[in-house]
Every structure is written in C-alpha cells, then in structure tokens.
Amino acid sequence: IELKSGILNIFLKTDIAFTQVDLWLGLSYCDGKWNKVTVNKEGSIVSASMNELREQTLEPRAQQLKVNSPVYIGGIPPEIQKFYKELGLEQGFGGCMKDVKFTRGAVVNLASVSSSAVRVNLDGCLSTDSAVNCRGNDSILVYRGKEQSVYESGLQPFTEYLYRVVASNEGGSVSSVWTRARTREPVPENVPTPSRVHSINGYSIEVTWDKPAGVIGVIEKYILKAYEEDGPNVPIMSAELADTSMLRGVLTGLHPFTNYAVTLTACTLAGCTESLHALNISTPQEAPEGVQSPTAISFPTFLLINWSPPKIPNGIITQYKLYMNGVPIYTGNGTKYVVKDLAVFTPHQFLLTACTLAGCTNSSQVTLFTAQLPPSHVDAPDLTVLDSRTIYVQWKEPVELNGILDRYIIYIANNEQNFTKWNVTYNSTELFLDFTIQQLFPGTEYLIKLAACTEGGCSISEVSTAVTDESTPEGVPAPKAQSYSSDSFNISWTKPEYPNGIITSYGLYMDGDLMQNSSHLSCYAYGLAPWSLHSFRVQACTAKGCALGPLVEARTMEASPKGRIDVFATVDGSKGVQLKWLAPNKPNGRLTYTVLVTGLFYADQ
C-alpha cells in the first residue's frame, strides 16, 4: 500500500498472479484532518477506499489470503526490500497513524507493538492551519534567487511542511514534485511529579504518573529515577520504560530500609526533561544480607566468639542467634560470646543467624578449634653408638599431642663443656622418628634430649646418655722446657686438644729416650751439662693407642768456663805482637774473650 503523488496504490502479489488497485485522491487528504483508509479483499475482489472515494478490481485466479508473517506498517526494513524489488517500494511513511485494526482482532496500539527501527510518527498530527501548505495554489514563496539551497527558520515544532522547487527562465518554468519535511519536536516541558509511589518489597517500588500535558511531539520513553535522600545528587537506580502508553512502572534494585526521592523523566527525540519535584518513599525492611561467619580467639579450654554486623543489614538488627554443633547457645543483641569447658584442640561447628523484623538470615557454617597446648609427655630418645663419631637417635611420637605436631628438636651437650651448654643439632618439621648425629668427638660422653612441638609450645623429654667409642688422641701439644739452672729442666705440657677418650698415660721423650711414663703433666730433668742442647716430645695414650706431639729443643743455662787458656805470642816487627790462644776445655756457654796487655806503648804525636 503506497500513497504517492495523490494516488493510493494497492499491490497484491501471490505465487501465480499480480494485482494492482489505483485510487486517485489528488490533494483531498491534505486538509489537516484524519482520513480513514480501508483495504479489503473478498474472494477475487480487491478494493481500496479513503473517506468517500473507492476503487476495486478483480484478482485473476484468486487465492485465499493467509497471513503468517510479520505485518509492516509505515515501511519495511531494508533487508526485506531486496526480496520485493518489483513492488517499487519507496521511503517509509512520514505522516500520522492511529486506530489500526484488522478484520479479526482488537484495535492495534502501534506504540506498544512497534518493534522495528522504522520511524512512524504516532502522535502530534497536522493541525488545520498547516493544511494550506498542501495546496499548490496556496503555497508560500520561501525563496527566490539563483542559489541551490535555502535555510528556512521560524517554523512550528513537530510540524510537517511540503516543499517544491520551480526553475524558470525566459522560455518558461518547470516544477519538482512535492517533498515532505517535518520539524523536530522540542524537549518536553512541565513534566509532572509522580502521582503515587508504593513499595512492592524492600527492593522494588511501583510508580504511577500522569501523562505530561502540552508535549509537542512523540514521547519516546519515560525514565524513573530514585535518589537516596542522604546520598549524593546522583540517582542510585533508574529504569527506562519504552511503552509510553503505560503510565505505571516498577523500579527495582533498591536498598531496603532506605529513604528515596523518586522523579519522572519524559523524553522525545530532542531530549529529556526531569520533573522539578520528587515523591519521597521509605522502602521496608528485609532480611539481612551478607551475614558473616563468626570468628574466635582460641584458648585451650574455651573460645571467645566474635562476629560483625551483616554487610547489608536491610533494617534494624533485632537479635543474633549463635549455634554450636547445631544447638543454639546464645540469643541477644551482643556481638561476642564465651564458650567454656571445652577440650583442648577440638573442632566445633558454629553458625550465626541475624534477624530484622522482616526475617532472619544464616551465615555459612564455620569450624573453629580450641587452642593447642604442648604435648603432655615426651619419652626420652633411644641412643645407639655407631662408632667413635656417630650416634643414632630414635624416638616415639607423643601419645597425647594436644594439637597438631609441628616439629621435633634434638638438644645435645657433652662433658667437655661440663654439660652446661645445650646445642640444637636437629630441628625439622619433617616428622621423622630418627636421626643420625655425626662429627662427634671420640670417647666423649653426650647428653641428648628430645623436644616435640605444636603451635601451643614444646615439651622436652628426660635426658639420655651415650659415650662415643675411644680413639687415639689428636692434637697432642708440644712440651714447654724451661731451664732455671745450668744442669736441669722443668718440662710441662697440657692435655691433647682432642683426647678422644680417657688418657691412660703420658710419656716424655728426651733426646729420643723415654724418660717418664705417667699420668702427670710435668717432669724434672737434672744432672745435665751447662749449655747443653736437648730435644723433648710428649706422647699421650688412650686404650685405643698413643699419639706423639711435635719435637722441641732447648738448652740448659750457661755456667763459668772451666779449664786452662793457653796463650801464644809472636813478635810482629818492632812495634807489634801477634797473640793466639786455645779455648778452655769446658766452655759451658757462648764464650767472649778479653785480652789484657801491660808495658810501655808509643804515644801518638
């Protein structure tokens, strides 16, 4: 169906025939009033009428018309047009329509059923004062000149105008066809405040309003906005309503127990206007949301339970209920509770319920443990001496842990430090039940104790004792030989750096001969010659063998020389004498000589 150049054209195309009805209208429809158009198919007769004018034709090989596809009114989408090129369809309808109805069914409200992007003006019809613009003889001259474009101002908003161009010269003139143009509608004015607001629940409200008066153009949509009264001047929630025939809408996503100011916004294609005033409403309370599980400060025999208010209270919290292992143990408004008389390190299931006047909400269930303590008792470790430097330690897990076993620690002390200093030789969270202690000293008594630890602390066992196998001494010291007279020595020494067992004897060698074998750490040697050189070495012995220390040398003190000094004199010229002498038989030290001469000497002139 097309209205073009004063002709109402009806095209009906079936699989086997093509039928066309042309109804001449001229400009009779351009009078600013509504025109009733009827298109009818009865059997083989296809007819079209507008007001009192009517035209019909016979459809060859008539078929029953069954409509099972979408019905497009005012134009069809571009993707559909390519399938019906033979119809010569032109640009979509640009006027006004209302009260569309079919033979069967109710009157169609185009504003509510329209889903296509094709624009059809459904409101704001032409007024009678614009009818003059439809008549060629009564048209108004807008522009005269040689330019090929013109800008016209001062028009009425949302009004349709017809334009045509006349080109003329001295030989005559030619006119274009009439072209329609409609001015845009203005932004709505005087949008009313919502007339009624009531709560559906704590999250939704229903808003009712009156249609804005004096809106020129088509209202495209309504927008409901809710502002928190004490919040920022930005809507916390809004809803767009495209069905403008409905003067009622629901606004969701609100917060319970909150004061809101609700406004109405009306929009045309030119823009939107919000009501100057708002309607206030308070949403009702709802059950809390985001109830958090309780937490606890753990002690060995009691729990201090704490909880925070719900993240979203949705009202005034009237009470809390605390459940332990499915049994309620507390009801009230507090946020902490002490659970007493519990066993050490035992699990308990807790759940918190928070309530408002509208209902209650549970938290997720949480498992809380009482605190750990150190193990009740730790058995002394079993020790096995493997060799002179290795001890193998074994132990058992404590029977009563009082928690989760975290680590074992082995402490060791030896008799070299008088058992006063305890060193950690093993500290591991790998819960093995044995350990080999290496790089020990041979022939040494060791004290070993075991600690078993939980997060509650450590318990230490009694001490176990073991002695490593003996070995030959190491680090035998060099002796100190001191002479306080010309015929004797005082010799002393210390214990070996590593005795590697019990020292059974010390041997002192002088000049390669064993001169003393005892447990003493000193010796006195006498009857020696003055200034005589001697060597000394100490030997230390255990049951496993002996070891020698380094060799040292020392001399006795000096004494007066003994014996006769023979002197030999030889004349050396008239003024010199050469003297020679022999050393005494027993020098008894490092000698120095003094020559004494008596007689006359020449004096220097």
Phi, psi and omega in degrees: 000125179223145174245111187213127176053040176080008181239131173266111183258134175244123177245128178230115184240126174242186182293334187239354183208159176230124184237140180224134176240129180241121179245116180282126181245333187065225177251022183295334182278350186264067181237011179077009180243166176288142177239134181264121180247132179232131174241129188223143174228114178235107183065239180263003182264124175245123184229158176222139179216150172222119185056245183263354183270142183211146177214146179214166177206164179266138178269118178294141179048061185297145176232156176290134181269116176242124182257115178231023180232171176301148177254121181259126181238126180095357181145168178232154181297154181300325182292343178269328185302325185295341179274349183229049182296330183292344179282344179064038183293139181247194183304148184299166182298142182236013182257221184236145177225152171199164174053049176281129178213155179251171181302321178244139177106171183277172176294134183272127173272103187298328182295331183268335183258348182292127179233355183275159178281353180290126183278126172230124180289118184255002181208169176071061186283167181297140177268164185295333183287349177265354181298330182300333182286349179275345187261124184301321183289337183256012183293155183257134178287122182264323186206143172224127180167195184253355180287162181252015175206155180211146177248122180250131180238178179077020181274167178278144179291149177047051181232139180268134178235149175251134181232144167215156184248134176248121176256130185221154171214195184292337182273349180147203183212162175219145184243150174275171172286161178290138178240133181273149172210137179238132176288154181284155178283157178275172174294139180302151177238154174056051176288126186284157172290144177309139184278333183205138175224131173219152184277133170276315172203195182289348185248349186222148174226152175253131184242135177239143181213168176261151179294133180301137181272144173075020178282125179262113181119192183258127174282117184282321183195161170248148177233125173262134180231141177238126178248138172287133186298322182260007183261190179291163182278050178228133182298131179283335181204147178213161180217131177262134182239110184276339179275094186283354176284340178270128179254037179210141180208162181246133178248118184249177178078019180275170180260132176298155174056046182224144177271128181235150169248122187252131179237163177243135176238130176249139185231137165248182178296339181278341182151186185236152175227132180260146178299144183289331183241162182239160175252127186269147177206149175247123178287148181284169177288154173227173176296147183299158173235153178067042176288123186270144179295148179290155174242173184213146164262117190269139171232164185301323185237006176205162181235131172264100184275133178232152172210157180256157175300156178304148178298324177233096185295326182059025180151198178265123180290119182271328179193160172243148173234128180249127180248137173237121181055038177083001182246129178292131180240349180206139172222126180168192183257000182286173180235020175205156181200141181256124176258118188253175173057048178255159177280158182292133175047061177238144181276147176218141180267128181236145177216139182245135175244130177244138187232144165243184177295338183272343181157182184235154178223139180266150169278173171285151182284142182227145177259125180239140181251145166290163187288160178273156172237166174296157176304147184293320182207141177237122178290148176296144182288155174268132184245137175230120178280120181270322177198195186290347183230009188222135174231131179262124185249133176230150179207173180244150176292139179301144182291316182247098186283324184063030179159199177261121181298128186255318184196164170243145178229133176249126177254145181221143175218155180227168185288344177294335179252020179058026177058027182259338183249118180258127180249146176274118179254350180206131179208103188215145174269355172280107196280057173287164182246022175203161179197142178254121179267122183245175176058042174270175178266136178295151175060032184242139176274130181239142171252130184229135176223156186243138174243132174248132190234142166241183176293344178275354179132189185238147171242139186248139181281174168291169185272138170251146185242143175209147178240126179288155178297147179285163176211172177296146182299157175229149179071041177293130186280161172282141180285159173256120179249117182237130180254123177251359177213171185280357183230015184210164174228147163254114182249133179219159179205169180249174178292157176299152178299322176231095183297328181057033178144197178267125180287119180272330180195158172241134175247137178247122177257130174239124181054035176087355181251139177287116181252348177203139177221102185202185177266003181284158180252022180203166180203149178243121179247133183217178181075029183259160179283148176299144175053039178262144183265131182223153176249148182225148177206141182254142175240130177245139185231138166244185179294340182269352179145182184239159178218140181264146174268182182289156180273136176231153178239150180203156179246153171286168180289160179286158174225172180294139178301153178230142180119179183259144176257114178270128182246139179236126182247138178227128181290135181236081181081191185281346186229012182221155177225132176258126183250143172223147178212164180255146179291155177294159182299324181235095182295323179059026177157188177277121189271145165231146186245146175232126181257125179252129181233136176237155179130188182271144178230149174290143177260148178288133180264000000 
